[in-house]
Amino acid sequence: MKRLLLALALFLFPSMAFGQCNGVFANGTVCGNNTGASNTPRAVSPASLLGAAGGTNGQIQYNNSGALAGFTAIQDCTITPSTGVVLCTKTNNVAFTTFATASGTVATAALNLFTTSLQGLVPASGGGTTNFLRADGTFVSSVTSVTCGTGLSGGTITTTGTCAVPNQVLLATLTASNSATLSDTTSLTATYSTYEIVLSNIVPATNSVACTIQVHSAAAFQTTTYLAQVMRFTGTTSAVAAGTTGISCSDISATNTVPGISGTYRIYNPSSTTTPKHWTGQFSYLSAGANIGGFSSGFWNANGAVDGFQVLMSAGNITSGTIKIYGIQ
């Protein structure tokens, strides 16, 4: 009976059905209150609640001071309202470079290869296991042979072999400053089998003197018992002489002006105690405005170990110049 009465009431007063959002709604309506005050909900047009859509068809809606308005994204990004897809091609209105949208292959192809002055990509190697990258950006095959050259002795290195490299070590430097002699008694040891003595621009304090090398042995510089020879020559003449007081580094005509006397000498196995120690050398010096060249050789004729030497003039001091002592293994 109660259900019958309720149905009769809704039939007689249909607004009661709308007031509770029950029943069938008219097309294009929603349940709501658009009266501007508290009231029961009813079927109303959406536009009466939200207001008319802003902008033009397809634009994105936003709240513009309580009313709808529309906009279209056009600067850094675009939006497709029907799908919601956002596509950005710029930042702060500056277009992205190729790398922002390109594949890895395309982006890599757009980069430069490195050069001798610019950084960049490594070029393609061509594959294999024997190519190596050079500093000029070129891949080359591995080295299969090396030919001994300047400063080396021996043949071509292929899969095996060696090039002998002279091991020349500077041991000491002697510098003249109006010195009576230039001497060293610590550098010649058993460490090296050969020592090289290099005279550079040795200028005598006295004119027309001879330069001599004397060995140090048994705690003294030895001044006698040498068997030595010297040959001097100019462009037109030559002469040979023997010496017993040392190894000659010039004859008696050296001039006391620059460039002075220069030469290179070697002593072999100075620490040996079973045989005299050979010296060999060559020299060049100024004499009366002309260049004199020469060779000298010899030894102190005793078996004692040689642990030093001195360079001196036949008269007067040494104004300037240097002597370098090298060990050669």
C-alpha positions as CSV (number, residue, x, y, z in Angstrom):
1,M,0.0,0.0,0.0
2,K,2.9,2.4,0.9
3,R,4.6,1.8,-2.5
4,L,1.4,2.5,-4.3
5,L,1.0,5.8,-2.5
6,L,4.6,6.8,-3.3
7,A,4.2,6.1,-7.0
8,L,1.0,8.1,-7.1
9,A,2.8,11.0,-5.4
10,L,5.6,11.0,-8.0
11,F,3.1,10.8,-10.8
12,L,1.2,13.7,-9.5
13,F,4.3,15.8,-8.6
14,P,7.1,14.9,-11.0
15,S,9.3,17.8,-9.6
16,M,9.9,15.6,-6.6
17,A,11.6,13.0,-8.8
18,F,13.9,15.6,-10.4
19,G,14.6,17.1,-7.0
20,Q,16.2,13.8,-6.0
21,C,17.9,13.2,-9.4
22,N,15.9,10.0,-9.9
23,G,14.2,8.8,-13.1
24,V,15.0,9.6,-16.7
25,F,17.1,12.7,-17.5
26,A,16.6,14.8,-20.6
27,N,19.4,14.7,-23.2
28,G,22.3,17.0,-22.5
29,T,21.4,17.5,-18.8
30,V,23.2,16.8,-15.5
31,C,22.0,16.6,-11.9
32,G,22.8,19.8,-10.1
33,N,21.7,23.1,-8.6
34,N,22.0,26.2,-10.7
35,T,19.7,28.4,-8.7
36,G,22.4,30.5,-7.1
37,A,21.3,29.4,-3.6
38,S,21.0,26.2,-1.5
39,N,18.4,24.0,-3.1
40,T,17.5,20.5,-4.1
41,P,19.4,19.1,-7.1
42,R,17.6,18.7,-10.4
43,A,18.3,18.1,-14.1
44,V,20.1,21.1,-15.5
45,S,22.2,22.1,-18.5
46,P,26.0,21.8,-17.9
47,A,26.5,25.2,-19.4
48,S,24.3,26.6,-16.6
49,L,26.8,25.3,-14.1
50,L,30.2,25.9,-15.8
51,G,29.3,28.7,-18.2
52,A,29.8,28.5,-22.0
53,A,33.2,27.0,-23.2
54,G,35.8,29.7,-23.9
55,G,37.9,30.2,-27.0
56,T,37.4,28.3,-30.2
57,N,36.7,24.7,-31.0
58,G,39.4,22.3,-29.9
59,Q,41.2,24.7,-27.5
60,I,42.3,23.8,-24.0
61,Q,40.0,25.3,-21.3
62,Y,41.3,27.2,-18.2
63,N,39.7,29.2,-15.4
64,N,39.8,32.9,-16.4
65,S,38.5,34.7,-13.3
66,G,35.6,32.3,-12.8
67,A,34.8,31.9,-16.5
68,L,36.1,29.4,-19.0
69,A,38.6,30.5,-21.6
70,G,40.6,28.6,-24.3
71,F,44.2,28.5,-25.4
72,T,46.3,26.7,-27.9
73,A,50.0,25.7,-27.0
74,I,52.1,27.1,-29.9
75,Q,55.6,28.1,-28.6
76,D,57.8,25.5,-27.0
77,C,55.2,22.7,-27.1
78,T,52.0,21.7,-28.9
79,I,49.2,19.6,-27.4
80,T,46.7,17.5,-29.3
81,P,43.5,17.8,-27.1
82,S,41.8,14.7,-28.7
83,T,44.8,12.4,-27.7
84,G,46.6,14.4,-25.0
85,V,49.9,14.0,-26.8
86,V,52.4,16.8,-25.9
87,L,55.2,17.5,-28.4
88,C,58.0,19.9,-27.4
89,T,60.5,21.1,-30.0
90,K,61.9,24.2,-28.3
91,T,63.1,25.5,-24.9
92,N,62.6,29.2,-24.2
93,N,61.6,29.5,-27.8
94,V,65.0,28.2,-29.0
95,A,64.7,25.1,-31.2
96,F,66.3,21.9,-30.1
97,T,69.3,20.6,-32.0
98,T,69.3,17.4,-34.0
99,F,70.3,15.4,-30.9
100,A,67.1,16.2,-29.1
101,T,64.9,14.2,-31.5
102,A,67.3,12.2,-33.6
103,S,68.1,8.5,-33.2
104,G,71.5,7.5,-31.9
105,T,72.7,6.7,-35.4
106,V,71.7,10.1,-36.8
107,A,73.1,12.0,-33.9
108,T,76.5,10.2,-34.1
109,A,76.7,10.9,-37.9
110,A,76.2,14.6,-37.2
111,L,79.4,14.8,-35.1
112,N,82.9,15.5,-36.4
113,L,85.8,13.1,-36.2
114,F,88.7,14.2,-34.0
115,T,91.7,15.9,-35.6
116,T,95.2,16.9,-34.5
117,S,93.7,20.1,-33.1
118,L,90.0,19.3,-32.3
119,Q,88.3,16.8,-30.1
120,G,85.6,14.6,-31.7
121,L,84.6,11.0,-32.5
122,V,87.0,8.2,-33.2
123,P,86.8,7.1,-36.8
124,A,85.8,3.6,-37.8
125,S,88.6,1.1,-37.3
126,G,87.8,-1.3,-40.1
127,G,87.7,-4.2,-37.7
128,G,90.4,-6.8,-37.0
129,T,92.8,-7.2,-34.1
130,T,96.0,-5.6,-35.4
131,N,95.0,-2.0,-36.2
132,F,95.9,0.8,-33.9
133,L,94.8,4.5,-33.8
134,R,97.5,7.1,-34.4
135,A,97.4,10.7,-33.1
136,D,96.5,11.9,-36.6
137,G,93.2,10.0,-36.6
138,T,94.4,7.2,-38.8
139,F,94.2,3.5,-38.0
140,V,97.3,1.6,-39.1
141,S,98.5,-1.9,-38.7
142,S,100.8,-2.8,-35.8
143,V,104.5,-2.4,-36.2
144,T,106.2,-5.5,-37.5
145,S,109.7,-4.3,-37.9
146,V,112.0,-1.6,-36.6
147,T,115.4,-0.6,-38.2
148,C,118.1,0.6,-35.9
149,G,119.0,4.2,-36.7
150,T,120.7,7.2,-35.2
151,G,122.2,6.4,-31.8
152,L,121.5,2.7,-32.3
153,S,123.5,-0.2,-33.5
154,G,122.3,-3.6,-34.8
155,G,119.9,-4.7,-37.5
156,T,116.2,-4.8,-38.2
157,I,113.9,-6.0,-35.4
158,T,111.2,-8.3,-36.7
159,T,109.6,-10.7,-34.2
160,T,112.7,-10.9,-32.1
161,G,116.0,-9.0,-31.9
162,T,117.5,-5.9,-30.3
163,C,119.0,-2.6,-31.0
164,A,121.9,-1.6,-28.8
165,V,121.5,1.8,-27.3
166,P,124.6,3.4,-25.8
167,N,124.0,4.2,-22.2
168,Q,125.8,7.5,-21.8
169,V,125.4,9.0,-18.3
170,L,126.7,12.5,-17.3
171,L,128.7,12.0,-14.1
172,A,130.3,15.4,-13.5
173,T,131.0,18.9,-15.0
174,L,134.2,20.8,-14.4
175,T,134.2,24.5,-15.0
176,A,137.4,26.6,-15.3
177,S,137.7,30.1,-13.7
178,N,141.4,31.1,-14.0
179,S,142.1,27.6,-12.6
180,A,145.5,26.0,-12.3
181,T,144.0,22.6,-13.4
182,L,140.7,21.0,-14.0
183,S,140.6,17.7,-12.2
184,D,138.4,14.8,-11.0
185,T,139.2,11.9,-8.8
186,T,135.8,10.4,-8.0
187,S,134.1,9.7,-11.4
188,L,136.3,7.0,-12.8
189,T,135.2,3.8,-11.1
190,A,134.4,0.2,-12.0
191,T,130.8,1.1,-12.7
192,Y,131.5,1.7,-16.4
193,S,133.9,0.0,-18.8
194,T,134.5,3.2,-20.8
195,Y,134.5,6.9,-19.9
196,E,134.3,9.9,-22.2
197,I,135.9,13.2,-21.4
198,V,134.5,16.2,-23.4
199,L,136.5,19.4,-23.4
200,S,134.6,22.5,-24.5
201,N,136.2,25.9,-25.2
202,I,139.1,25.5,-22.9
203,V,140.9,28.9,-23.1
204,P,144.5,29.1,-21.7
205,A,145.5,32.1,-19.7
206,T,148.9,32.1,-21.4
207,N,149.5,32.3,-25.2
208,S,151.3,29.5,-27.1
209,V,150.9,26.7,-24.6
210,A,150.2,22.9,-24.8
211,C,147.2,21.2,-23.2
212,T,147.9,17.9,-21.5
213,I,145.8,15.1,-19.7
214,Q,147.4,13.2,-16.8
215,V,146.0,10.3,-15.0
216,H,145.4,9.9,-11.2
217,S,146.5,6.6,-9.7
218,A,147.9,5.5,-6.4
219,A,146.6,8.7,-4.8
220,A,148.7,11.0,-7.1
221,F,148.6,12.6,-10.5
222,Q,151.1,10.7,-12.7
223,T,153.5,13.1,-14.6
224,T,155.9,10.6,-16.2
225,T,156.1,7.2,-17.9
226,Y,153.6,7.8,-20.7
227,L,153.7,6.2,-24.1
228,A,151.7,8.7,-26.2
229,Q,151.5,10.0,-29.7
230,V,150.0,13.2,-31.2
231,M,149.4,14.2,-34.8
232,R,148.5,17.8,-35.6
233,F,147.5,19.2,-39.0
234,T,146.3,22.3,-40.8
235,G,145.1,22.7,-44.3
236,T,148.6,22.4,-45.7
237,T,150.9,20.8,-43.1
238,S,150.9,18.0,-40.6
239,A,153.3,16.8,-37.9
240,V,153.6,13.9,-35.5
241,A,155.2,13.9,-32.0
242,A,155.7,11.5,-29.1
243,G,155.0,12.4,-25.4
244,T,156.0,11.0,-22.1
245,T,154.4,13.4,-19.6
246,G,150.7,12.9,-20.6
247,I,148.1,12.6,-23.3
248,S,148.1,15.6,-25.5
249,C,145.0,17.7,-26.0
250,S,146.9,20.3,-28.1
251,D,150.4,21.0,-29.1
252,I,152.4,24.0,-27.9
253,S,150.8,26.6,-30.2
254,A,147.4,27.0,-28.5
255,T,146.2,30.6,-28.4
256,N,144.8,32.2,-25.3
257,T,141.6,33.5,-26.9
258,V,138.3,32.1,-27.7
259,P,137.1,29.6,-29.0
260,G,140.0,27.9,-27.2
261,I,140.5,24.1,-27.2
262,S,137.7,21.5,-27.7
263,G,138.0,17.8,-28.0
264,T,136.7,14.4,-27.0
265,Y,138.7,11.6,-25.2
266,R,138.0,8.1,-24.0
267,I,139.7,5.9,-21.5
268,Y,139.0,2.2,-21.5
269,N,138.7,-0.1,-18.4
270,P,140.3,2.4,-16.0
271,S,139.7,0.1,-13.0
272,S,141.8,-2.8,-14.4
273,T,145.0,-3.7,-12.5
274,T,146.4,-6.1,-15.1
275,T,147.2,-3.8,-18.0
276,P,147.9,-0.1,-18.9
277,K,144.7,1.9,-19.8
278,H,144.4,3.2,-23.3
279,W,143.4,6.8,-24.1
280,T,142.1,7.9,-27.6
281,G,141.0,11.3,-28.6
282,Q,140.7,14.2,-31.1
283,F,141.0,17.9,-30.6
284,S,140.6,21.3,-32.4
285,Y,142.0,24.7,-31.3
286,L,142.9,28.2,-32.5
287,S,146.6,28.9,-33.2
288,A,147.8,32.3,-34.7
289,G,144.5,32.9,-36.4
290,A,144.2,29.4,-37.9
291,N,142.4,26.2,-36.9
292,I,144.6,23.2,-35.8
293,G,143.1,19.7,-35.8
294,G,144.6,16.6,-34.3
295,F,144.5,13.1,-32.9
296,S,146.2,11.7,-29.9
297,S,146.5,8.3,-28.2
298,G,148.5,6.6,-25.6
299,F,148.6,5.3,-22.0
300,W,150.3,5.7,-18.7
301,N,152.6,2.7,-18.9
302,A,151.7,1.1,-15.6
303,N,149.0,-1.5,-14.5
304,G,147.6,0.5,-11.5
305,A,143.9,1.4,-11.5
306,V,143.2,4.9,-12.8
307,D,140.6,6.7,-10.7
308,G,140.9,10.2,-12.0
309,F,142.6,12.7,-14.3
310,Q,143.6,16.4,-14.6
311,V,143.9,18.8,-17.5
312,L,146.5,21.4,-17.4
313,M,148.6,23.8,-19.6
314,S,152.3,23.7,-20.1
315,A,152.4,27.2,-18.5
316,G,149.8,29.4,-16.8
317,N,146.2,28.8,-15.8
318,I,143.0,28.0,-17.5
319,T,140.9,31.1,-18.0
320,S,137.5,29.5,-18.9
321,G,135.9,26.4,-20.4
322,T,134.2,23.2,-19.2
323,I,134.9,19.5,-19.1
324,K,132.1,16.9,-18.9
325,I,132.6,13.4,-17.8
326,Y,130.3,10.6,-19.1
327,G,130.1,6.9,-18.2
328,I,129.4,4.6,-21.1
329,Q,128.4,1.0,-20.4
